[in-house]
Amino acid sequence: MEEHFFQCPYCWEEISMLLDTSVRYQVYVEDCEVCCNPIELTVAYEDAVLTQFQASSIEQ
């Protein structure tokens, strides 16, 4: 597991989430710890190195 810091696409606060380095590619939704809005995360690893990270708001 690796802690990754980024800016929430809703409230613009810096937050962190734990990312699983053993999964090469994943897309999932997790709520912001500050504003509780859902964030779609796209994460990719290659040889345990983060190669892609995107945090997007979800259209409602």
BELFEN-V413076 format. One record per residue. RES is the residue in one small letter. SS is DSSP state (@ for helix, = for strand, . for the rest). PSI is psi as a letter, one per 30 degrees, with the letter a starting at -180 (none if undefined). D_CENTER is the distance of its C-alpha to the mean C-alpha in whole Angstrom. Layout:
BEGIN
RES,SS,PSI,D_CENTER
RES,SS,PSI,D_CENTER
END
This chain:
BEGIN
m,.,k,13
e,=,k,11
e,=,k,10
h,=,k,8
f,=,k,8
f,=,l,8
q,=,k,10
c,.,k,9
p,.,f,11
y,.,e,13
c,.,f,15
w,.,g,14
e,.,k,13
e,=,k,12
i,=,l,9
s,=,l,8
m,=,l,6
l,=,k,8
l,=,k,7
d,.,j,11
t,.,f,12
s,.,f,15
v,.,k,13
r,.,e,14
y,=,k,12
q,=,k,10
v,=,k,9
y,=,l,8
v,=,k,8
e,=,k,8
d,=,k,10
c,.,k,10
e,.,f,12
v,.,e,14
c,.,f,15
c,.,g,14
n,.,l,13
p,=,k,11
i,=,k,7
e,=,k,7
l,=,k,4
t,=,k,7
v,=,k,7
a,=,k,10
y,=,k,13
e,=,j,16
d,.,h,19
a,.,g,16
v,=,k,15
l,=,j,11
t,=,f,13
q,=,k,10
f,=,k,7
q,=,k,6
a,=,j,5
s,=,k,8
s,=,l,11
i,.,k,13
e,.,k,16
q,.,none,19
END
